[in-house]
């Protein structure tokens, strides 16, 4: 399947106008890799109409280790007022991103990884109404904010407990203004869970994040925050080999609990961001979570997605079999 330039420009317009809201005084930098230069050029072409300046930075060291460069060069975004991180992998949890956000620069994490040959800018999930997603997120966060524990089960066999004492939830919906200057293309509520307090079973039947849909549901055991066992079958072996590729034991630590809120998304394993955004799913983010409000650094960040969760916060059910049960939520 080839990239459709017309649909890419539609996505670029949403990102520049609605999400980042580029203004005439902005100095924009678009970080990308050679694989996604077409997408970066589409965004750049539209941004040049709006911004004081726009330029593209092509990073050579790509792949799952791309974040390491932005940890080691934390001042790289100093000259700019707006940053779009349009690489295969998320940069929002890196030191450079954290410093840019603390300096009140605009920062959008735009992981472009797909598995079907299409550009992520072509996907319809980008058209989700950001006001609706913001309202949905705020309702869920109200119920999660003061909770100490999250318990999640799924029909596939998940039975997982996470602690979040003194950890604040947040949300992404693409729109930087809603995120107080930074956001991700993923439309979700996220919680930077305590890094040593996740215990139980997660059965991944939705997505292995960047590497797509698992061939079969895969049982993963967490103990004291860390993955201690991955089911030994074809999908499990593939997952373990991929995680080991980060060459950092900290990538096995659960640092984020996420709830997908995009009703225009489908969890098909074709697009990392679409998978974790899908309404009716939850995900555990492994590895780095410092920019989300956690304390864990690592060589990367990687999400595992499961379908149809029932989610309990301090024993109160907020989602049952993938459907939010909070009364106010039904209005949105």
Order of alpha helices (4+ residues) and beta strands (2+ residues): alpha-beta-alpha-beta-alpha-beta-alpha-beta-alpha-beta-beta-beta-beta-beta-beta-beta-beta-alpha-beta-alpha-beta-beta-beta-beta-beta
